[in-house]
Amino acid sequence: MNAPTLVVLAAGSSDSQVNQVAHAMRVGLQAMRPELDVRAAFLDHCPPTGPQVVSHLARAGVREIAFVPALLSSPFATDERVATLVRRTRATHPEIRTAVAGSIGPEASLLSRVDAQLRQALRRARATELDGLVLLAEGTPDSRGAALVARRARQWGQHHKLPCVPVFTDAGAGAMAEALHSLYAQGRRNVAVGSLCLTADAHWVERAEQARSAGVVAVGDPLGADETVLDLALARYAVAAMELVDFGFDETAEPARPSLSVVGA
C-alpha cells in the first residue's frame, strides 16, 4: 500500500524568494524520504494552489493526501484557509481521503536554529555586546498559541540569562516599538531580534525594519527550510498519515481539524 502523498501547504507570497522556502522544503523532504510523494501548494497569492495540486494528484490516481501546513503559528487551531481547502477537496474529489497535520508550531527545538541565525547576524554586524532579546514569531495565533510563544521567549531568555519579549509579525507596527521600549526602560541598550518565522514575508520585513530603525544591534534571519523544520514536518505527517490507516471500522464525515501532535515543553 502506498503511503499518503505529503502536501506542504505554505502561505504564499508575491515575493518569489519567500515562496522558494516551500519549494526547498519539498525538495528537502523528498530527499529525506525518497519513498514518499511530496508536493508543495500555496494557500494565497501564487500557484500552484491547493486545488490545483489536488486536481493533478486526482488525475494521477492518488487516493490519500496528508496536508502539512508549513506554519509556525498556533498548533492548537486549524488555519481557516486549510479547512477551506479540505472541504473543497472532499466536495470535488470524494474519492480522495484527506488528513490535516498539526502546524509545525513554535517548537522548543527550533530555538537552536533561531540562535544560529542570530549569531550569524551578530557577526555580520560585528556586535560584541548583548543585553536584551526580542523573539519575533510568525502570525497572530490564538490565545493558547500566544501563551506558548511567550513560554518559548522565556525559555530562550533564560538560556541566555537575558530578558526576552515576544512579538508577532502580524501584530501591527506598535507591537515591536512597545517590546523594545519595555527593554530600553529596563536599561537594556544592546538588544537583538531572533526570528521564529519560516520566511521573510512582508510582515517580517516590516517588523525587522522597525527594529533596525529603533536601534537594535542585529536581526536574525528566518529559519527557512532547515533540517529541524523538515524533521518536525515529517513528524506531523506521520501522525496525520495514521489517521488514514483503515482499521476496518465505519467512517463518518467530520470537519477538518489538525492532527494531535506533541508540543515541546
MOKAMO-V261382 format. One line per field, one symbol per residue. ss: DSSP state (@ for helix, = for strand, . for the rest). phi: phi as a letter, one per 40 degrees, with the letter a starting at -180 (. if undefined). psi: psi as a letter, one per 40 degrees, with the letter a starting at -180 (. if undefined). Layout:
# MOKAMO-V261382
ss->???
phi->???
psi->???
This chain:
# MOKAMO-V261382
ss->....======.....@@@@@@@@@@@@@@@@@.....=====......=@@@@@@@@@@....======..........@@@@@@@@@@@@@....====.......@@@@@@@@@@@@@@@@@@......======.....@@@@@@@@@@@@@@@@@@...=====....@@@@@@@@@@@@......======.....@@@@@@@@@@@@....==.......@@@@@@@@@@@@@@@@@......................
phi->.ccdccbcbbcgaccccccccccccdccccccbccccbbbabcagacccddcccccccccgcbabbcbccbbcdccbcccccccccccccccbccccbabcccdgccccccccddcccdccccccfcbbababbbcbcgbccccccccccccccccccccfbcbbcbbccchccccccccccccccgcbbbbbbbcbcbcccccdcccccccccgccabccccgccdcccdcccccddcccccccccgccbbcbccacccacbdc
psi->hiiihhhhhidiiehdddddddddddddddddgeeihhiiiididiihiddddddddddeehehhhhhhgheaheeihhdddddddddddddgeehhiihiiidigiddeddddddddddddddefheiheiihhhihagiidddddddddddddddddefiihhiiideeidddddddddddddeeheghihihgidigaddddddddddddeeidihiiidafidddddddddddddddddehheeiiiihiihiiihihhi.
